[in-house]
Amino acid sequence: MARTQQQRREETVARLLDAAIDTIIEVGYAKASAAVIAKRAKVSDGALFRHFPTMSDFMAATAQEVARRQLEAGSKLVAEIPAEQPALPAVLTILRDIAGSETNTVWHELMMAARTDEKLRVPLQTVLAEYIDNIYETAKSAPGADQIPEDVFAVLLTIVINTFDGAAMVRRVLPLPELEEARIAMLVALLSR
């Protein structure tokens, strides 16, 4: 059966997003040109701009796909925490591992680029705000989250995520594996008070 125009469009967009994520992971945002991404996706250079008006819009869509993947992975992992396992260290480990994942490097690259690129910053702000809201909603379903007052929960979650994101960026330059489990233990001790 022949594919519809919509199906072909969705497949092309999916290939472009996969190629952008893989390219940014491999060579960084600065070297992730439309031509490099299109070649990796096995489409023409013009195909990217038939689906996205600007490179910034495309990068925002790439960030949105990364957010979707991260939230899906996090939700799945949280749901798999055994009832007999202490929830807090398990949830912290999940957050640390997602923050340190190759896929999350795409967020790091895009955030750093958006710092000085207003054309990227504006669409990325919208995607990031939605992502943060979704992280918060997903985290609220974690075991034990209902025991933390809502106004405190948002602040704690932000501190933990920023801690793990910062550690992930440093880890790529100076790995300190001896700190990984110690960081979890320290956060558990602090958050358990």
Protein Blocks (a to p, Z undefined) as FASTA:
>chain_A
ZZdfklmmmmmmmmmmmmmmmmmmmnojklmcfklmmmmnopafklmmmmpmbfklmmmm
mmmmmmmmmmmmmmmmmmmpcfklcfklmmmmmmmmmmmpmklmmmmmmmmmmmmmmklm
mmmmmmmmmmmmmmmmmmmmpghklmpcfklmmmmmmmmmmmmmmmmmmmmmmccfklmm
mmmmmmmmmmmZZ
